[in-house]
Amino acid sequence: MRSAPDAVDVHWDPARALPDSDPTRRDLFLSLGAFVETCLIVAAGAGLPVRAEVAVDRTALRAARLVPAPAVYESPFTPEAVRRRRCARGGYAPGALDPAVLAALTALGADLRQVPTRSLVGPLAEADRWMFGTPEVVAELRDWMRLSPRHPRYHLDGLTDRAMAMSRVEAAGLAAMIGPRAYPVTRRLGGPVLLAAASKGLLRYDGTVLVLVGSAVTPEAVIEQGRTLLRVWLALSERGLAVHPLSQLLDCAATSTALAARLGLAPDESPLAVFRTGRPLREPVRSARIPASQV
């Protein structure tokens, strides 16, 4: 973020983007939209009248501007709701999403489609094989994951082993298989298949995966959907439900196309976010994020 006399500009840092695993920048613009919505909620909690002007400038790397507004932003959510929200990547209690909850999410402006968890076991394994079998994507994973407390940025940013609900043995095994020296060998010997098989149990229970559907014609449209996505996640959190993004289902072209066909999407519709939701069996660990003072 950069301050101007009458506005705050929201930019993105290309050094922290993921061009290989997010080539369309779908997740980048969704994340920026979620950040913009968070800023508006926090400003409203402080009584500050602020609105967002979403307009992407790729040259300036700017996504939006936060400018003065005639009234405080209206939101059912509070800064405390933002602080409480978490992603939970471990086990969930069985049970489908209550239809009343889905209706409440739809009232927030979200076009959500439900898919039973078990029906995505095969597609998730396929997407994971693609993910772990693509050297460029694995390089980005290696840079972003913190699989040991000895990692110099373990408490600063990225996804830690604990945030990913991995045991120390699992984390050590993953680190060994995708390490820069070992990966070319493990890839040839079928490592991606083994790693994909390890996640098959993730969806083998009776639960719900939600797919956010919307327009992806422009970056601005995706940013607006990111704002909607945050509202959905906050609404679920307020009901004691957590989420776990399954972005690889959309990053992998084969599973993304199959999912769109399964949902019967129109040509102007796209699956923008896929995540399971439910009641986590354990309190999830928050991912580390760089303090604002160090950004």
C-alpha positions as CSV (number, residue, x, y, z in Angstrom):
1,M,0.0,0.0,0.0
2,R,1.2,3.5,-0.8
3,S,-0.3,6.7,0.7
4,A,-1.2,9.8,-1.3
5,P,-2.6,13.1,0.0
6,D,-6.2,12.0,-0.7
7,A,-6.0,8.2,-1.2
8,V,-4.2,5.0,-0.4
9,D,-3.1,2.9,-3.4
10,V,-3.2,-0.9,-3.2
11,H,-0.3,-2.4,-5.2
12,W,1.1,-5.9,-5.6
13,D,4.7,-7.0,-5.4
14,P,5.6,-9.1,-8.5
15,A,8.4,-10.8,-6.5
16,R,5.7,-12.4,-4.3
17,A,3.4,-13.5,-7.2
18,L,3.3,-17.1,-8.5
19,P,3.4,-16.9,-12.3
20,D,3.7,-20.6,-12.9
21,S,1.1,-22.0,-10.5
22,D,-1.2,-18.9,-11.0
23,P,-0.5,-18.1,-14.7
24,T,-3.8,-16.2,-15.2
25,R,-3.3,-14.3,-12.0
26,R,-6.7,-15.5,-10.8
27,D,-5.5,-16.1,-7.2
28,L,-3.5,-12.9,-7.2
29,F,-6.5,-10.7,-8.1
30,L,-8.8,-12.7,-5.8
31,S,-6.3,-12.1,-3.0
32,L,-6.1,-8.4,-3.8
33,G,-9.9,-8.2,-3.7
34,A,-10.0,-9.9,-0.3
35,F,-7.4,-7.4,0.9
36,V,-9.5,-4.5,-0.3
37,E,-12.6,-5.8,1.4
38,T,-10.6,-6.3,4.6
39,C,-9.4,-2.7,4.5
40,L,-13.0,-1.5,4.1
41,I,-14.2,-3.6,7.0
42,V,-11.3,-2.4,9.3
43,A,-11.9,1.2,8.3
44,A,-15.6,0.9,9.0
45,G,-14.7,-0.6,12.4
46,A,-12.7,2.6,13.1
47,G,-15.5,4.8,11.9
48,L,-13.6,6.0,8.9
49,P,-15.7,6.7,5.8
50,V,-13.8,5.0,3.0
51,R,-14.7,3.4,-0.4
52,A,-12.7,1.4,-3.0
53,E,-12.1,2.4,-6.6
54,V,-11.1,-0.9,-8.3
55,A,-9.0,-0.2,-11.4
56,V,-6.0,-2.3,-12.4
57,D,-2.9,-0.6,-13.7
58,R,-0.5,-3.3,-14.7
59,T,2.3,-0.9,-15.4
60,A,2.1,0.7,-12.0
61,L,1.1,-2.7,-10.4
62,R,-1.9,-1.0,-8.8
63,A,-5.1,-2.9,-8.1
64,A,-7.3,-0.3,-6.4
65,R,-7.5,3.0,-4.5
66,L,-9.0,3.6,-1.1
67,V,-10.5,7.1,-1.1
68,P,-12.8,9.2,1.1
69,A,-16.5,8.3,1.0
70,P,-19.6,10.2,2.1
71,A,-20.4,7.4,4.6
72,V,-18.9,4.6,6.5
73,Y,-18.8,1.3,4.5
74,E,-21.7,-0.9,5.4
75,S,-20.7,-4.5,6.4
76,P,-22.1,-7.1,8.7
77,F,-18.5,-8.0,9.7
78,T,-16.1,-6.4,12.2
79,P,-12.3,-6.2,12.5
80,E,-12.6,-8.9,15.1
81,A,-14.3,-11.3,12.6
82,V,-11.3,-10.7,10.3
83,R,-8.9,-11.6,13.1
84,R,-10.8,-14.8,13.9
85,R,-10.9,-16.2,10.4
86,R,-8.6,-19.1,9.6
87,C,-7.9,-21.7,6.9
88,A,-8.0,-25.2,8.3
89,R,-6.0,-27.8,6.3
90,G,-6.5,-30.7,8.6
91,G,-9.4,-33.0,9.2
92,Y,-13.0,-31.9,9.3
93,A,-16.1,-33.4,11.0
94,P,-18.4,-35.2,8.6
95,G,-21.6,-33.4,7.5
96,A,-22.8,-31.5,4.5
97,L,-23.3,-27.7,4.6
98,D,-26.7,-26.6,6.1
99,P,-28.9,-25.3,3.3
100,A,-29.7,-22.3,5.5
101,V,-26.0,-21.4,5.6
102,L,-25.7,-21.6,1.8
103,A,-28.8,-19.3,1.5
104,A,-27.1,-16.8,3.8
105,L,-23.9,-16.9,1.7
106,T,-25.9,-16.4,-1.5
107,A,-27.5,-13.3,0.1
108,L,-23.9,-11.9,0.3
109,G,-23.8,-11.8,-3.5
110,A,-22.0,-15.1,-4.0
111,D,-22.8,-17.6,-6.8
112,L,-21.7,-20.8,-5.0
113,R,-22.1,-24.3,-6.3
114,Q,-21.9,-27.4,-4.0
115,V,-19.9,-30.5,-4.7
116,P,-19.7,-33.5,-2.4
117,T,-16.2,-34.0,-1.1
118,R,-15.9,-37.7,-2.0
119,S,-16.7,-36.9,-5.7
120,L,-13.5,-34.8,-5.9
121,V,-11.1,-37.4,-4.5
122,G,-10.0,-38.5,-8.0
123,P,-9.8,-35.0,-9.5
124,L,-7.8,-33.7,-6.5
125,A,-5.3,-36.6,-7.0
126,E,-5.0,-35.7,-10.6
127,A,-4.4,-32.0,-9.8
128,D,-1.8,-32.9,-7.2
129,R,0.0,-35.1,-9.7
130,W,0.1,-32.2,-12.1
131,M,1.3,-29.8,-9.3
132,F,4.1,-32.1,-8.0
133,G,5.0,-33.1,-11.5
134,T,5.6,-29.6,-12.8
135,P,9.1,-28.4,-11.9
136,E,8.3,-24.7,-12.2
137,V,5.3,-25.1,-9.8
138,V,7.4,-27.2,-7.4
139,A,10.0,-24.4,-7.3
140,E,7.4,-21.9,-6.3
141,L,6.1,-24.3,-3.6
142,R,9.6,-24.8,-2.3
143,D,10.1,-21.1,-2.0
144,W,6.7,-20.5,-0.2
145,M,6.5,-23.5,2.2
146,R,8.2,-23.5,5.5
147,L,8.6,-27.2,6.3
148,S,10.9,-26.9,9.3
149,P,11.2,-24.4,12.2
150,R,14.8,-24.0,11.1
151,H,13.7,-22.2,8.0
152,P,14.9,-18.6,8.3
153,R,11.5,-17.2,7.4
154,Y,9.5,-19.7,9.5
155,H,7.9,-17.1,11.7
156,L,7.7,-14.4,9.1
157,D,5.6,-15.6,6.1
158,G,4.7,-18.5,3.9
159,L,2.9,-21.8,4.9
160,T,4.4,-23.7,7.8
161,D,4.2,-27.4,8.4
162,R,1.9,-26.7,11.3
163,A,-0.4,-24.4,9.3
164,M,-0.6,-27.2,6.7
165,A,-1.5,-29.7,9.5
166,M,1.6,-31.9,8.7
167,S,3.5,-34.0,11.2
168,R,7.2,-33.5,11.4
169,V,7.7,-36.8,9.6
170,E,5.4,-35.8,6.8
171,A,7.1,-32.4,6.5
172,A,10.5,-33.9,6.4
173,G,9.5,-36.4,3.8
174,L,8.0,-33.7,1.6
175,A,11.0,-31.5,2.0
176,A,13.3,-34.4,1.0
177,M,11.3,-35.2,-2.1
178,I,11.0,-31.7,-3.5
179,G,14.4,-30.5,-2.5
180,P,16.3,-28.8,-5.4
181,R,18.8,-31.6,-5.7
182,A,16.5,-34.6,-5.1
183,Y,13.5,-33.4,-7.0
184,P,14.7,-34.3,-10.5
185,V,15.4,-37.8,-9.3
186,T,12.2,-38.3,-7.3
187,R,10.2,-36.8,-10.2
188,R,11.5,-39.5,-12.6
189,L,10.9,-42.2,-10.0
190,G,7.2,-41.4,-9.5
191,G,7.4,-38.9,-6.6
192,P,4.4,-36.9,-7.9
193,V,2.2,-40.0,-7.8
194,L,3.3,-40.8,-4.3
195,L,2.7,-37.3,-3.1
196,A,-0.7,-37.1,-4.7
197,A,-1.7,-40.5,-3.1
198,A,-0.8,-39.1,0.3
199,S,-3.6,-36.5,0.0
200,K,-6.3,-38.8,-1.2
201,G,-7.7,-39.2,2.3
202,L,-8.3,-35.4,2.5
203,L,-11.7,-35.6,0.9
204,R,-12.8,-39.1,1.8
205,Y,-15.6,-38.1,4.1
206,D,-19.1,-36.8,3.7
207,G,-18.7,-33.1,3.5
208,T,-19.0,-30.1,1.2
209,V,-16.8,-28.4,-1.3
210,L,-17.9,-25.0,-2.5
211,V,-17.1,-23.4,-5.9
212,L,-17.3,-19.7,-6.4
213,V,-18.5,-19.0,-9.9
214,G,-18.3,-15.6,-11.6
215,S,-16.9,-13.6,-14.5
216,A,-13.1,-13.6,-15.1
217,V,-13.2,-11.4,-18.2
218,T,-11.3,-8.6,-16.5
219,P,-8.9,-8.3,-13.6
220,E,-11.4,-5.9,-12.0
221,A,-14.1,-8.5,-12.2
222,V,-11.9,-11.0,-10.4
223,I,-11.0,-8.5,-7.7
224,E,-14.7,-7.9,-7.1
225,Q,-15.2,-11.6,-6.7
226,G,-12.3,-11.7,-4.3
227,R,-14.2,-9.2,-2.2
228,T,-17.2,-11.5,-2.3
229,L,-15.0,-14.5,-1.4
230,L,-13.8,-12.8,1.8
231,R,-17.4,-12.1,2.8
232,V,-18.2,-15.7,2.3
233,W,-15.3,-16.9,4.3
234,L,-16.1,-14.5,7.1
235,A,-19.7,-15.6,7.2
236,L,-18.6,-19.2,7.5
237,S,-16.2,-18.3,10.2
238,E,-18.9,-16.5,12.2
239,R,-20.8,-19.9,12.2
240,G,-17.9,-21.8,13.4
241,L,-16.9,-23.2,10.0
242,A,-13.5,-23.1,8.5
243,V,-12.3,-23.3,4.8
244,H,-9.5,-25.0,3.0
245,P,-8.7,-23.7,-0.5
246,L,-8.1,-26.4,-3.2
247,S,-6.7,-24.1,-5.8
248,Q,-4.8,-26.8,-7.6
249,L,-8.1,-28.0,-9.0
250,L,-8.3,-24.8,-11.0
251,D,-4.6,-24.4,-11.6
252,C,-4.5,-27.8,-13.4
253,A,-6.1,-27.2,-16.8
254,A,-7.6,-30.7,-17.1
255,T,-9.3,-30.7,-13.7
256,S,-10.5,-27.1,-14.1
257,T,-12.1,-27.9,-17.5
258,A,-13.7,-31.0,-16.0
259,L,-15.1,-29.1,-13.0
260,A,-16.6,-26.4,-15.2
261,A,-18.2,-29.0,-17.4
262,R,-19.6,-30.8,-14.3
263,L,-21.1,-27.6,-13.0
264,G,-22.6,-26.8,-16.5
265,L,-21.1,-23.3,-16.6
266,A,-22.0,-20.9,-19.3
267,P,-19.3,-19.6,-21.6
268,D,-19.1,-16.3,-19.7
269,E,-18.8,-18.1,-16.3
270,S,-15.7,-19.4,-14.7
271,P,-14.9,-21.4,-11.5
272,L,-12.8,-18.8,-9.5
273,A,-12.3,-20.5,-6.1
274,V,-12.7,-24.0,-4.8
275,F,-12.6,-24.7,-1.1
276,R,-13.9,-27.3,1.3
277,T,-15.8,-26.1,4.4
278,G,-16.8,-27.6,7.6
279,R,-16.0,-27.8,11.3
280,P,-12.3,-28.6,11.8
281,L,-11.4,-31.4,14.2
282,R,-8.6,-29.2,15.7
283,E,-8.0,-25.5,16.1
284,P,-6.1,-24.5,13.0
285,V,-2.7,-22.8,13.2
286,R,-2.6,-19.3,11.7
287,S,-0.1,-18.8,8.9
288,A,2.6,-16.2,9.6
289,R,2.4,-12.9,7.7
290,I,4.9,-10.1,7.5
291,P,4.1,-7.4,10.0
292,A,2.8,-4.1,8.5
293,S,5.8,-2.3,9.9
294,Q,8.1,-4.5,7.8
295,V,6.2,-4.3,4.5
